[in-house]
Amino acid sequence: MKSLKELDITSLQVLSTKVNVIPVIAKADTLTHEEKAAFKKTVRKFMYKHDLNSCFTFYYKDQLI
C-alpha cells in the first residue's frame, strides 16, 4: 500500500471525528479474494496506527478482518 502524505493523514484524522471515513479499494474486481483480504488487513492496520475512526467493518466470507 502506498503511503499517504502527512497532510492527508492529518486531514483524515480531523475528518474522522466529524464524519464516517469509509475506505474504498479501487479496481477491487481485478484482485483475487486472497489479495483483497490482505489489502483490507493492511488498510485496517494503517487506520488503527494513525487513529482513524471508521464506522465500517470489513467482512470477508462471514469473518471479521
mmCIF file of the N, C-alpha and C atoms, coordinates in Angstrom:
data_MODEL
# 
_entry.id   MODEL 
# 
loop_
_atom_site.group_PDB 
_atom_site.id 
_atom_site.type_symbol 
_atom_site.label_atom_id 
_atom_site.label_alt_id 
_atom_site.label_comp_id 
_atom_site.label_asym_id 
_atom_site.label_entity_id 
_atom_site.label_seq_id 
_atom_site.pdbx_PDB_ins_code 
_atom_site.Cartn_x 
_atom_site.Cartn_y 
_atom_site.Cartn_z 
_atom_site.occupancy 
_atom_site.B_iso_or_equiv 
_atom_site.pdbx_formal_charge 
_atom_site.auth_seq_id 
_atom_site.auth_comp_id 
_atom_site.auth_asym_id 
_atom_site.auth_atom_id 
_atom_site.pdbx_PDB_model_num 
ATOM 1   N N  . MET A 1 1  ? 0.846   -1.180  0.000   1.00 0.00 ? 1  MET A N  1 
ATOM 2   C CA . MET A 1 1  ? 0.000   0.000   0.000   1.00 0.00 ? 1  MET A CA 1 
ATOM 3   C C  . MET A 1 1  ? 0.884   1.232   0.000   1.00 0.00 ? 1  MET A C  1 
ATOM 4   N N  . LYS A 1 2  ? 0.589   2.126   -0.930  1.00 0.00 ? 2  LYS A N  1 
ATOM 5   C CA . LYS A 1 2  ? 1.332   3.370   -0.958  1.00 0.00 ? 2  LYS A CA 1 
ATOM 6   C C  . LYS A 1 2  ? 0.957   4.191   0.259   1.00 0.00 ? 2  LYS A C  1 
ATOM 7   N N  . SER A 1 3  ? 1.922   4.870   0.791   1.00 0.00 ? 3  SER A N  1 
ATOM 8   C CA . SER A 1 3  ? 1.678   5.649   1.996   1.00 0.00 ? 3  SER A CA 1 
ATOM 9   C C  . SER A 1 3  ? 1.073   6.998   1.636   1.00 0.00 ? 3  SER A C  1 
ATOM 10  N N  . LEU A 1 4  ? 0.223   7.469   2.518   1.00 0.00 ? 4  LEU A N  1 
ATOM 11  C CA . LEU A 1 4  ? -0.365  8.794   2.350   1.00 0.00 ? 4  LEU A CA 1 
ATOM 12  C C  . LEU A 1 4  ? 0.594   9.848   2.875   1.00 0.00 ? 4  LEU A C  1 
ATOM 13  N N  . LYS A 1 5  ? 0.442   11.045  2.359   1.00 0.00 ? 5  LYS A N  1 
ATOM 14  C CA . LYS A 1 5  ? 1.249   12.161  2.849   1.00 0.00 ? 5  LYS A CA 1 
ATOM 15  C C  . LYS A 1 5  ? 0.761   12.557  4.234   1.00 0.00 ? 5  LYS A C  1 
ATOM 16  N N  . GLU A 1 6  ? 1.637   13.196  4.985   1.00 0.00 ? 6  GLU A N  1 
ATOM 17  C CA . GLU A 1 6  ? 1.299   13.604  6.356   1.00 0.00 ? 6  GLU A CA 1 
ATOM 18  C C  . GLU A 1 6  ? 0.072   14.506  6.382   1.00 0.00 ? 6  GLU A C  1 
ATOM 19  N N  . LEU A 1 7  ? -0.055  15.397  5.405   1.00 0.00 ? 7  LEU A N  1 
ATOM 20  C CA . LEU A 1 7  ? -1.222  16.275  5.333   1.00 0.00 ? 7  LEU A CA 1 
ATOM 21  C C  . LEU A 1 7  ? -2.503  15.465  5.127   1.00 0.00 ? 7  LEU A C  1 
ATOM 22  N N  . ASP A 1 8  ? -2.441  14.414  4.304   1.00 0.00 ? 8  ASP A N  1 
ATOM 23  C CA . ASP A 1 8  ? -3.601  13.552  4.082   1.00 0.00 ? 8  ASP A CA 1 
ATOM 24  C C  . ASP A 1 8  ? -4.013  12.849  5.371   1.00 0.00 ? 8  ASP A C  1 
ATOM 25  N N  . ILE A 1 9  ? -3.032  12.348  6.091   1.00 0.00 ? 9  ILE A N  1 
ATOM 26  C CA . ILE A 1 9  ? -3.302  11.634  7.342   1.00 0.00 ? 9  ILE A CA 1 
ATOM 27  C C  . ILE A 1 9  ? -3.920  12.576  8.367   1.00 0.00 ? 9  ILE A C  1 
ATOM 28  N N  . THR A 1 10 ? -3.347  13.765  8.503   1.00 0.00 ? 10 THR A N  1 
ATOM 29  C CA . THR A 1 10 ? -3.875  14.751  9.440   1.00 0.00 ? 10 THR A CA 1 
ATOM 30  C C  . THR A 1 10 ? -5.309  15.133  9.062   1.00 0.00 ? 10 THR A C  1 
ATOM 31  N N  . SER A 1 11 ? -5.546  15.345  7.783   1.00 0.00 ? 11 SER A N  1 
ATOM 32  C CA . SER A 1 11 ? -6.894  15.693  7.317   1.00 0.00 ? 11 SER A CA 1 
ATOM 33  C C  . SER A 1 11 ? -7.881  14.580  7.621   1.00 0.00 ? 11 SER A C  1 
ATOM 34  N N  . LEU A 1 12 ? -7.489  13.344  7.378   1.00 0.00 ? 12 LEU A N  1 
ATOM 35  C CA . LEU A 1 12 ? -8.367  12.211  7.666   1.00 0.00 ? 12 LEU A CA 1 
ATOM 36  C C  . LEU A 1 12 ? -8.636  12.076  9.160   1.00 0.00 ? 12 LEU A C  1 
ATOM 37  N N  . GLN A 1 13 ? -7.629  12.347  9.984   1.00 0.00 ? 13 GLN A N  1 
ATOM 38  C CA . GLN A 1 13 ? -7.822  12.277  11.432  1.00 0.00 ? 13 GLN A CA 1 
ATOM 39  C C  . GLN A 1 13 ? -8.859  13.298  11.887  1.00 0.00 ? 13 GLN A C  1 
ATOM 40  N N  . VAL A 1 14 ? -8.791  14.507  11.358  1.00 0.00 ? 14 VAL A N  1 
ATOM 41  C CA . VAL A 1 14 ? -9.754  15.547  11.728  1.00 0.00 ? 14 VAL A CA 1 
ATOM 42  C C  . VAL A 1 14 ? -11.139 15.180  11.192  1.00 0.00 ? 14 VAL A C  1 
ATOM 43  N N  . LEU A 1 15 ? -11.197 14.769  9.940   1.00 0.00 ? 15 LEU A N  1 
ATOM 44  C CA . LEU A 1 15 ? -12.482 14.416  9.339   1.00 0.00 ? 15 LEU A CA 1 
ATOM 45  C C  . LEU A 1 15 ? -13.142 13.233  10.032  1.00 0.00 ? 15 LEU A C  1 
ATOM 46  N N  . SER A 1 16 ? -12.343 12.266  10.471  1.00 0.00 ? 16 SER A N  1 
ATOM 47  C CA . SER A 1 16 ? -12.912 11.063  11.074  1.00 0.00 ? 16 SER A CA 1 
ATOM 48  C C  . SER A 1 16 ? -13.608 11.341  12.403  1.00 0.00 ? 16 SER A C  1 
ATOM 49  N N  . THR A 1 17 ? -13.314 12.484  13.012  1.00 0.00 ? 17 THR A N  1 
ATOM 50  C CA . THR A 1 17 ? -14.013 12.857  14.241  1.00 0.00 ? 17 THR A CA 1 
ATOM 51  C C  . THR A 1 17 ? -15.367 13.508  13.945  1.00 0.00 ? 17 THR A C  1 
ATOM 52  N N  . LYS A 1 18 ? -15.566 13.902  12.676  1.00 0.00 ? 18 LYS A N  1 
ATOM 53  C CA . LYS A 1 18 ? -16.787 14.605  12.293  1.00 0.00 ? 18 LYS A CA 1 
ATOM 54  C C  . LYS A 1 18 ? -17.704 13.793  11.373  1.00 0.00 ? 18 LYS A C  1 
ATOM 55  N N  . VAL A 1 19 ? -17.108 12.970  10.530  1.00 0.00 ? 19 VAL A N  1 
ATOM 56  C CA . VAL A 1 19 ? -17.875 12.181  9.563   1.00 0.00 ? 19 VAL A CA 1 
ATOM 57  C C  . VAL A 1 19 ? -17.319 10.758  9.525   1.00 0.00 ? 19 VAL A C  1 
ATOM 58  N N  . ASN A 1 20 ? -18.060 9.872   8.912   1.00 0.00 ? 20 ASN A N  1 
ATOM 59  C CA . ASN A 1 20 ? -17.596 8.498   8.750   1.00 0.00 ? 20 ASN A CA 1 
ATOM 60  C C  . ASN A 1 20 ? -16.570 8.422   7.631   1.00 0.00 ? 20 ASN A C  1 
ATOM 61  N N  . VAL A 1 21 ? -15.465 7.765   7.897   1.00 0.00 ? 21 VAL A N  1 
ATOM 62  C CA . VAL A 1 21 ? -14.440 7.540   6.880   1.00 0.00 ? 21 VAL A CA 1 
ATOM 63  C C  . VAL A 1 21 ? -14.605 6.110   6.388   1.00 0.00 ? 21 VAL A C  1 
ATOM 64  N N  . ILE A 1 22 ? -14.872 5.966   5.102   1.00 0.00 ? 22 ILE A N  1 
ATOM 65  C CA . ILE A 1 22 ? -15.083 4.644   4.520   1.00 0.00 ? 22 ILE A CA 1 
ATOM 66  C C  . ILE A 1 22 ? -14.030 4.422   3.444   1.00 0.00 ? 22 ILE A C  1 
ATOM 67  N N  . PRO A 1 23 ? -13.099 3.517   3.675   1.00 0.00 ? 23 PRO A N  1 
ATOM 68  C CA . PRO A 1 23 ? -12.075 3.253   2.669   1.00 0.00 ? 23 PRO A CA 1 
ATOM 69  C C  . PRO A 1 23 ? -12.678 2.532   1.467   1.00 0.00 ? 23 PRO A C  1 
ATOM 70  N N  . VAL A 1 24 ? -12.223 2.908   0.284   1.00 0.00 ? 24 VAL A N  1 
ATOM 71  C CA . VAL A 1 24 ? -12.691 2.294   -0.959  1.00 0.00 ? 24 VAL A CA 1 
ATOM 72  C C  . VAL A 1 24 ? -11.481 1.717   -1.682  1.00 0.00 ? 24 VAL A C  1 
ATOM 73  N N  . ILE A 1 25 ? -11.588 0.469   -2.083  1.00 0.00 ? 25 ILE A N  1 
ATOM 74  C CA . ILE A 1 25 ? -10.500 -0.182  -2.807  1.00 0.00 ? 25 ILE A CA 1 
ATOM 75  C C  . ILE A 1 25 ? -10.792 -0.066  -4.298  1.00 0.00 ? 25 ILE A C  1 
ATOM 76  N N  . ALA A 1 26 ? -10.013 0.775   -4.975  1.00 0.00 ? 26 ALA A N  1 
ATOM 77  C CA . ALA A 1 26 ? -10.191 0.968   -6.406  1.00 0.00 ? 26 ALA A CA 1 
ATOM 78  C C  . ALA A 1 26 ? -9.776  -0.296  -7.152  1.00 0.00 ? 26 ALA A C  1 
ATOM 79  N N  . LYS A 1 27 ? -10.514 -0.611  -8.195  1.00 0.00 ? 27 LYS A N  1 
ATOM 80  C CA . LYS A 1 27 ? -10.234 -1.765  -9.055  1.00 0.00 ? 27 LYS A CA 1 
ATOM 81  C C  . LYS A 1 27 ? -10.218 -3.078  -8.278  1.00 0.00 ? 27 LYS A C  1 
ATOM 82  N N  . ALA A 1 28 ? -11.050 -3.178  -7.268  1.00 0.00 ? 28 ALA A N  1 
ATOM 83  C CA . ALA A 1 28 ? -11.097 -4.391  -6.451  1.00 0.00 ? 28 ALA A CA 1 
ATOM 84  C C  . ALA A 1 28 ? -11.496 -5.612  -7.264  1.00 0.00 ? 28 ALA A C  1 
ATOM 85  N N  . ASP A 1 29 ? -12.191 -5.390  -8.373  1.00 0.00 ? 29 ASP A N  1 
ATOM 86  C CA . ASP A 1 29 ? -12.609 -6.515  -9.201  1.00 0.00 ? 29 ASP A CA 1 
ATOM 87  C C  . ASP A 1 29 ? -11.445 -7.190  -9.916  1.00 0.00 ? 29 ASP A C  1 
ATOM 88  N N  . THR A 1 30 ? -10.267 -6.540  -9.921  1.00 0.00 ? 30 THR A N  1 
ATOM 89  C CA . THR A 1 30 ? -9.091  -7.139  -10.563 1.00 0.00 ? 30 THR A CA 1 
ATOM 90  C C  . THR A 1 30 ? -8.243  -7.946  -9.582  1.00 0.00 ? 30 THR A C  1 
ATOM 91  N N  . LEU A 1 31 ? -8.632  -7.941  -8.303  1.00 0.00 ? 31 LEU A N  1 
ATOM 92  C CA . LEU A 1 31 ? -7.872  -8.648  -7.270  1.00 0.00 ? 31 LEU A CA 1 
ATOM 93  C C  . LEU A 1 31 ? -8.506  -10.003 -6.967  1.00 0.00 ? 31 LEU A C  1 
ATOM 94  N N  . THR A 1 32 ? -7.667  -10.943 -6.571  1.00 0.00 ? 32 THR A N  1 
ATOM 95  C CA . THR A 1 32 ? -8.186  -12.229 -6.113  1.00 0.00 ? 32 THR A CA 1 
ATOM 96  C C  . THR A 1 32 ? -8.742  -12.039 -4.707  1.00 0.00 ? 32 THR A C  1 
ATOM 97  N N  . HIS A 1 33 ? -9.482  -13.020 -4.227  1.00 0.00 ? 33 HIS A N  1 
ATOM 98  C CA . HIS A 1 33 ? -10.031 -12.938 -2.866  1.00 0.00 ? 33 HIS A CA 1 
ATOM 99  C C  . HIS A 1 33 ? -8.914  -12.828 -1.837  1.00 0.00 ? 33 HIS A C  1 
ATOM 100 N N  . GLU A 1 34 ? -7.825  -13.546 -2.059  1.00 0.00 ? 34 GLU A N  1 
ATOM 101 C CA . GLU A 1 34 ? -6.701  -13.503 -1.125  1.00 0.00 ? 34 GLU A CA 1 
ATOM 102 C C  . GLU A 1 34 ? -6.037  -12.130 -1.129  1.00 0.00 ? 34 GLU A C  1 
ATOM 103 N N  . GLU A 1 35 ? -5.872  -11.541 -2.322  1.00 0.00 ? 35 GLU A N  1 
ATOM 104 C CA . GLU A 1 35 ? -5.273  -10.213 -2.419  1.00 0.00 ? 35 GLU A CA 1 
ATOM 105 C C  . GLU A 1 35 ? -6.157  -9.153  -1.755  1.00 0.00 ? 35 GLU A C  1 
ATOM 106 N N  . LYS A 1 36 ? -7.468  -9.258  -1.954  1.00 0.00 ? 36 LYS A N  1 
ATOM 107 C CA . LYS A 1 36 ? -8.388  -8.317  -1.316  1.00 0.00 ? 36 LYS A CA 1 
ATOM 108 C C  . LYS A 1 36 ? -8.340  -8.441  0.202   1.00 0.00 ? 36 LYS A C  1 
ATOM 109 N N  . ALA A 1 37 ? -8.311  -9.671  0.691   1.00 0.00 ? 37 ALA A N  1 
ATOM 110 C CA . ALA A 1 37 ? -8.261  -9.883  2.140   1.00 0.00 ? 37 ALA A CA 1 
ATOM 111 C C  . ALA A 1 37 ? -6.976  -9.295  2.722   1.00 0.00 ? 37 ALA A C  1 
ATOM 112 N N  . ALA A 1 38 ? -5.859  -9.519  2.044   1.00 0.00 ? 38 ALA A N  1 
ATOM 113 C CA . ALA A 1 38 ? -4.576  -8.987  2.517   1.00 0.00 ? 38 ALA A CA 1 
ATOM 114 C C  . ALA A 1 38 ? -4.583  -7.459  2.483   1.00 0.00 ? 38 ALA A C  1 
ATOM 115 N N  . PHE A 1 39 ? -5.141  -6.891  1.424   1.00 0.00 ? 39 PHE A N  1 
ATOM 116 C CA . PHE A 1 39 ? -5.187  -5.432  1.310   1.00 0.00 ? 39 PHE A CA 1 
ATOM 117 C C  . PHE A 1 39 ? -6.082  -4.828  2.383   1.00 0.00 ? 39 PHE A C  1 
ATOM 118 N N  . LYS A 1 40 ? -7.203  -5.466  2.662   1.00 0.00 ? 40 LYS A N  1 
ATOM 119 C CA . LYS A 1 40 ? -8.110  -4.985  3.703   1.00 0.00 ? 40 LYS A CA 1 
ATOM 120 C C  . LYS A 1 40 ? -7.427  -4.996  5.066   1.00 0.00 ? 40 LYS A C  1 
ATOM 121 N N  . LYS A 1 41 ? -6.653  -6.031  5.341   1.00 0.00 ? 41 LYS A N  1 
ATOM 122 C CA . LYS A 1 41 ? -5.912  -6.081  6.604   1.00 0.00 ? 41 LYS A CA 1 
ATOM 123 C C  . LYS A 1 41 ? -4.914  -4.935  6.681   1.00 0.00 ? 41 LYS A C  1 
ATOM 124 N N  . THR A 1 42 ? -4.246  -4.652  5.562   1.00 0.00 ? 42 THR A N  1 
ATOM 125 C CA . THR A 1 42 ? -3.277  -3.566  5.520   1.00 0.00 ? 42 THR A CA 1 
ATOM 126 C C  . THR A 1 42 ? -3.953  -2.228  5.780   1.00 0.00 ? 42 THR A C  1 
ATOM 127 N N  . VAL A 1 43 ? -5.119  -2.017  5.177   1.00 0.00 ? 43 VAL A N  1 
ATOM 128 C CA . VAL A 1 43 ? -5.857  -0.768  5.376   1.00 0.00 ? 43 VAL A CA 1 
ATOM 129 C C  . VAL A 1 43 ? -6.284  -0.628  6.827   1.00 0.00 ? 43 VAL A C  1 
ATOM 130 N N  . ARG A 1 44 ? -6.801  -1.716  7.431   1.00 0.00 ? 44 ARG A N  1 
ATOM 131 C CA . ARG A 1 44 ? -7.229  -1.664  8.832   1.00 0.00 ? 44 ARG A CA 1 
ATOM 132 C C  . ARG A 1 44 ? -6.057  -1.339  9.762   1.00 0.00 ? 44 ARG A C  1 
ATOM 133 N N  . LYS A 1 45 ? -4.902  -1.952  9.509   1.00 0.00 ? 45 LYS A N  1 
ATOM 134 C CA . LYS A 1 45 ? -3.716  -1.670  10.320  1.00 0.00 ? 45 LYS A CA 1 
ATOM 135 C C  . LYS A 1 45 ? -3.298  -0.210  10.183  1.00 0.00 ? 45 LYS A C  1 
ATOM 136 N N  . PHE A 1 46 ? -3.331  0.299   8.950   1.00 0.00 ? 46 PHE A N  1 
ATOM 137 C CA . PHE A 1 46 ? -2.972  1.693   8.698   1.00 0.00 ? 46 PHE A CA 1 
ATOM 138 C C  . PHE A 1 46 ? -3.915  2.621   9.445   1.00 0.00 ? 46 PHE A C  1 
ATOM 139 N N  . MET A 1 47 ? -5.218  2.338   9.366   1.00 0.00 ? 47 MET A N  1 
ATOM 140 C CA . MET A 1 47 ? -6.203  3.191   10.033  1.00 0.00 ? 47 MET A CA 1 
ATOM 141 C C  . MET A 1 47 ? -6.026  3.140   11.546  1.00 0.00 ? 47 MET A C  1 
ATOM 142 N N  . TYR A 1 48 ? -5.749  1.965   12.097  1.00 0.00 ? 48 TYR A N  1 
ATOM 143 C CA . TYR A 1 48 ? -5.526  1.831   13.539  1.00 0.00 ? 48 TYR A CA 1 
ATOM 144 C C  . TYR A 1 48 ? -4.261  2.577   13.958  1.00 0.00 ? 48 TYR A C  1 
ATOM 145 N N  . LYS A 1 49 ? -3.200  2.412   13.182  1.00 0.00 ? 49 LYS A N  1 
ATOM 146 C CA . LYS A 1 49 ? -1.912  3.042   13.504  1.00 0.00 ? 49 LYS A CA 1 
ATOM 147 C C  . LYS A 1 49 ? -2.025  4.562   13.543  1.00 0.00 ? 49 LYS A C  1 
ATOM 148 N N  . HIS A 1 50 ? -2.828  5.119   12.648  1.00 0.00 ? 50 HIS A N  1 
ATOM 149 C CA . HIS A 1 50 ? -2.958  6.572   12.554  1.00 0.00 ? 50 HIS A CA 1 
ATOM 150 C C  . HIS A 1 50 ? -4.218  7.101   13.241  1.00 0.00 ? 50 HIS A C  1 
ATOM 151 N N  . ASP A 1 51 ? -4.847  6.246   14.043  1.00 0.00 ? 51 ASP A N  1 
ATOM 152 C CA . ASP A 1 51 ? -6.013  6.631   14.832  1.00 0.00 ? 51 ASP A CA 1 
ATOM 153 C C  . ASP A 1 51 ? -7.129  7.225   13.976  1.00 0.00 ? 51 ASP A C  1 
ATOM 154 N N  . LEU A 1 52 ? -7.434  6.538   12.892  1.00 0.00 ? 52 LEU A N  1 
ATOM 155 C CA . LEU A 1 52 ? -8.522  6.949   12.009  1.00 0.00 ? 52 LEU A CA 1 
ATOM 156 C C  . LEU A 1 52 ? -9.739  6.107   12.333  1.00 0.00 ? 52 LEU A C  1 
ATOM 157 N N  . ASN A 1 53 ? -10.798 6.759   12.757  1.00 0.00 ? 53 ASN A N  1 
ATOM 158 C CA . ASN A 1 53 ? -12.018 6.054   13.117  1.00 0.00 ? 53 ASN A CA 1 
ATOM 159 C C  . ASN A 1 53 ? -12.851 5.787   11.871  1.00 0.00 ? 53 ASN A C  1 
ATOM 160 N N  . SER A 1 54 ? -13.474 4.627   11.853  1.00 0.00 ? 54 SER A N  1 
ATOM 161 C CA . SER A 1 54 ? -14.358 4.279   10.755  1.00 0.00 ? 54 SER A CA 1 
ATOM 162 C C  . SER A 1 54 ? -15.542 3.515   11.312  1.00 0.00 ? 54 SER A C  1 
ATOM 163 N N  . CYS A 1 55 ? -16.702 3.788   10.773  1.00 0.00 ? 55 CYS A N  1 
ATOM 164 C CA . CYS A 1 55 ? -17.877 3.036   11.195  1.00 0.00 ? 55 CYS A CA 1 
ATOM 165 C C  . CYS A 1 55 ? -17.984 1.747   10.395  1.00 0.00 ? 55 CYS A C  1 
ATOM 166 N N  . PHE A 1 56 ? -17.141 1.611   9.401   1.00 0.00 ? 56 PHE A N  1 
ATOM 167 C CA . PHE A 1 56 ? -17.216 0.466   8.504   1.00 0.00 ? 56 PHE A CA 1 
ATOM 168 C C  . PHE A 1 56 ? -16.350 -0.673  9.020   1.00 0.00 ? 56 PHE A C  1 
ATOM 169 N N  . THR A 1 57 ? -16.873 -1.869  8.991   1.00 0.00 ? 57 THR A N  1 
ATOM 170 C CA . THR A 1 57 ? -16.133 -3.060  9.391   1.00 0.00 ? 57 THR A CA 1 
ATOM 171 C C  . THR A 1 57 ? -16.025 -3.983  8.194   1.00 0.00 ? 57 THR A C  1 
ATOM 172 N N  . PHE A 1 58 ? -14.830 -4.449  7.925   1.00 0.00 ? 58 PHE A N  1 
ATOM 173 C CA . PHE A 1 58 ? -14.632 -5.356  6.804   1.00 0.00 ? 58 PHE A CA 1 
ATOM 174 C C  . PHE A 1 58 ? -15.098 -6.753  7.154   1.00 0.00 ? 58 PHE A C  1 
ATOM 175 N N  . TYR A 1 59 ? -15.851 -7.344  6.275   1.00 0.00 ? 59 TYR A N  1 
ATOM 176 C CA . TYR A 1 59 ? -16.236 -8.744  6.419   1.00 0.00 ? 59 TYR A CA 1 
ATOM 177 C C  . TYR A 1 59 ? -15.867 -9.471  5.144   1.00 0.00 ? 59 TYR A C  1 
ATOM 178 N N  . TYR A 1 60 ? -15.355 -10.656 5.303   1.00 0.00 ? 60 TYR A N  1 
ATOM 179 C CA . TYR A 1 60 ? -14.999 -11.469 4.156   1.00 0.00 ? 60 TYR A CA 1 
ATOM 180 C C  . TYR A 1 60 ? -15.371 -12.898 4.481   1.00 0.00 ? 60 TYR A C  1 
ATOM 181 N N  . LYS A 1 61 ? -16.279 -13.435 3.708   1.00 0.00 ? 61 LYS A N  1 
ATOM 182 C CA . LYS A 1 61 ? -16.734 -14.801 3.922   1.00 0.00 ? 61 LYS A CA 1 
ATOM 183 C C  . LYS A 1 61 ? -17.171 -14.998 5.378   1.00 0.00 ? 61 LYS A C  1 
ATOM 184 N N  . ASP A 1 62 ? -17.989 -14.079 5.868   1.00 0.00 ? 62 ASP A N  1 
ATOM 185 C CA . ASP A 1 62 ? -18.543 -14.141 7.224   1.00 0.00 ? 62 ASP A CA 1 
ATOM 186 C C  . ASP A 1 62 ? -17.503 -14.084 8.330   1.00 0.00 ? 62 ASP A C  1 
ATOM 187 N N  . GLN A 1 63 ? -16.322 -13.564 8.029   1.00 0.00 ? 63 GLN A N  1 
ATOM 188 C CA . GLN A 1 63 ? -15.282 -13.432 9.051   1.00 0.00 ? 63 GLN A CA 1 
ATOM 189 C C  . GLN A 1 63 ? -14.857 -11.968 9.128   1.00 0.00 ? 63 GLN A C  1 
ATOM 190 N N  . LEU A 1 64 ? -14.687 -11.494 10.321  1.00 0.00 ? 64 LEU A N  1 
ATOM 191 C CA . LEU A 1 64 ? -14.197 -10.139 10.534  1.00 0.00 ? 64 LEU A CA 1 
ATOM 192 C C  . LEU A 1 64 ? -12.735 -10.076 10.161  1.00 0.00 ? 64 LEU A C  1 
ATOM 193 N N  . ILE A 1 65 ? -12.376 -9.074  9.389   1.00 0.00 ? 65 ILE A N  1 
ATOM 194 C CA . ILE A 1 65 ? -10.972 -8.902  9.001   1.00 0.00 ? 65 ILE A CA 1 
ATOM 195 C C  . ILE A 1 65 ? -10.478 -7.590  9.571   1.00 0.00 ? 65 ILE A C  1 
# 
